[in-house]
């Protein structure tokens, strides 16, 4: 394997080969940054990189620099389905979308968002989904559990939003208004932790492949907002029967299994309950 990117000359790192070698048709290898740049212009690069040579990639970029990209509003809107009508927000004229994309890009920079190259399509949809005054509080790579779609999970003051998209399919957008969320939980994993949204009637699970640290940071930013009642939970101070205490211990165990209580919180409350036996 070549030690350097044939396009920019940067030394290739383990992250550049995490999902396999970025090899071109002429056997040159490019880094993730150059792959990201090229796939922004031609998404086919992501699905069939070995079809393209270094000259092809350079040609894409040169043409893009000469002719600035034009937003085709109809093409963008065709990627949404009728079920998204109640989610889409605001004015979709080309000038407004360009401005909103710049504003959202600035927000992501301030959040130090570390999103993978595979979420570019989802991020481009945000100007259509977020209203002009809807601030992004946190964002992370997150896809529905047991699917192959790339996706993002976005937290705003009033809701959590999931945007996911496979290569040639319409975007899938789901929103979870604050009032419908009972709690959120986190299941740690060395490579792909899981974030769970608990509503009154179901639990929605998202797998976070890009970086477990980013998923942990996202959860840390939202847990206090949605887990207030859980955090206030205390062992009762009035005398209790052994059966009642055992029942409370079982409830406590379920909260830990669902990721709502941390190990330390569980141990503290367990100690208080055992002291009543």
N, C-alpha and C positions, 0 to 999 in steps of 0.2 A: 504493500500500500504506500502511496506517495505520502511524504511527511508534510507537504504544503498544499494549500489550495491553489489550483492552476489558474484561478481567476484573479484573486487578490494577493496571493503569496503568503497569506497567514498560515502559521503552523496549525495543523489539524489537531484537535483535542479529542478526548474520549466522548464528549458531548456531540461532536460532529459525526461520530460513528455509532451512537447509541442505538439508532434504529436501522443500522446498516450503512454501508459505505455509499456516499453520494457520488457514484461513478457515472461518467458521461459515456457517450457512444465511442469516443476516441480514447477511452480508458483514463482520462484525466479525472481527478477527484476535487470536488468543491466543498467549501465549508458551509455550515448551516446559514450563516449570514448571507452568503452569495445565493444559496438556494432560496432563502426567504425573499431576497430581492427579485430573483427571476420569477418565482412562483406568484409574486404580486402582480406581475405583468401577464404571465401565461400560466393558469392553474394546472394545465396538463403536465407541466414540469414535475409537479408533486407525484402524479400518478404513474408517469412513465419517463423518468429522468434519463434512462439509458438510451432513449430514442434521440436525445439531443447531444450535439457536440459543443465544444467550447465556443466555436464560431457562432453557433445558433444562439447560445445564451448571450454572448456579447452583442449580437445583432438585436435581440429583444430590447436590451437595455439602451442601446444607442438610439433606437427608434422611439423609445419612451421619453428619452431626454430631448429629442428633437420635437416631438409632438406630445404636448401635455395631455394627460388623460381627461376625457370628458365623461361626466356622469350621465348615464342614460337612465332617467328616472323610471321609464316604463320597464326597462329590463330589470332594474333593481326591484320594482314593485311586483314583477311577475314571480319573484322568488318567495313571496308571501302567499298564503292561501286565505280563503274567505273567513276561516275560523280565527284569523289574527286581527280582524277588523276592530275588535274592542280593545286591542293592545296597542295598535299603531297610534302614534301621537304626532300632532302638529302639521306644519307646512312642509311639503316634500319637493319644493322647487329646487332646482339645481344649486342656486346660490345659497339657499338656506342649508341644504345638506352639506355643501362644502364648508360653510362656517361651523356647523355643528360638529363635523368630523375634526376640524382643527381644535375646537373647544374640548372635545372628548379626548383627543390625543394629549392635550395639555393636562387634563385631569389624570390620565393614566400615568403620565410622566411624574406628576406630583405624588402619586400613590406608589411609585417605583414598581409598577406592575411588571411581572416577569411572565409574560404569556408566550406560549409556543407559536411557532410559525404556522401551525395547522389551524389556528383560531382567527386568521385574518378575515375570512369570510364572515364570521360571526360578529367581529368587531365593527365591520362595515355596516352591519344592520342596526347598530345602536342609535344612530341619529333618527331612525324611523320609529324606534321603540321608546326612547327616553324623551320626555318633554323638555323644553328649553331650560326650565328651572329645576330639573331633576338631577341632583348631584350623585355621582358615583362614590359610595363610601368604601367599597371593597370589591375586588374582582379576582377570579382565579380560573385556571383551566379546570373544567369539570364536565364530565359526560354522564349520561344516564347509565346506571349500572348494567353491565352485560350488553352494551352496544359498542359499535365501532365508530360512531359519529364523533367528530371533534366537537367541542363545546366549551362554553363559558358560563359561570354563575356570577351574577352581578347583584350587589346589595345597594339599594338606594334608601332614602329615609322612609319611604312608604311601602316598599315591597322587595322581594327577592325575584330575580328574573333568570330563567335559563334560556340560552340560545344555543342550538346545536344544528349541525348541518353535515351531511355526507357530501361526497364530491359532486354528484350530479343530481341531487334531490333538493326540493324546497327546504327553506329554513324551518326548524321546529322551535316554536317560542312558547314558553309557559311562564305565567306570572303567579306569584304567591303573595297576595296582599298581607300586610302585617296582621290584620285582624283574623286571618284564616290560619295563622301559624301558632300551634300550641307550644312548640319548642323546637330546638335544633340540637343535633348531637354529632359527635365526631368519633370515628373508629380509626385509631392509629394503624398504620402499616408502613413498613420500611420503603415500599415503592409506590403503592397506590392506596392512600388512605381514603376513607369514605365519609362524605358529609351527608347527614340525613335531615330532611325537613319533615317534621311531624305536624300533620294537620289533624282536624277532628276526625276525618274518615280514612286517612291513609298515611303511609310513610313513603316519601320519595327519596331515593338514594342516588347519589352522584359519586362517581369514581374520579379521583384526581391523579392523573398519570404524570403530569409535567414535573412537579417538584413537591415533595411532601411538606417542605418548609412553607411554601406559598399557601398550601391548603390549610396548614395550621394557623398561619397569620390571618387568613380569611375568617376561619372559625373564631379566632380570638376577638376579631372585630365585631362579630355579629352575636356571639353567645349571650352577652349581657342584655342585649336588646330583646331577645326572645326567650331567655331562660330565667326571667326575674323570679317567677314563682318557685322554681326549683332551687335557686340560690338562697331564697328565704326559708327553705324547709329546715325545720329544726326538730329534734326529738322532743316529744312532749315532756313537760316537767312534772305533770301530775302522776300520782301512783298508777301503775298499770299492771294488769295480770300478765303471767308468763305467756299465755296464748296471744295476747295483744302485742307484746314485745316481739314475739317470733313472727307474727304477721307483718309488723313494721320492718323487721330485718329482711323479710322476703321482698317487700316493696323496695327497700333500699338496694337490694341486690339487682333488681330489675332495672333501676335507674342507672346503676353502674354498667350493666350489660349493654344497655342502649347508648352508652357514651354520654349520658346527660350529667352524671357525676364523675369527677376524676377519682383516681385511686385514693388520693389524699383526703378528699371530701368524704368518700365512702368510709374510709378507716376512722375518721373523726366521729362521724355520726354513729357508726357501728359501736365504737367504744362507749359512747353515751348511752346507747340502748342496752348494751350488755351490763352496764352498771346498775340497771334497774331490776335485773334478775336475782 
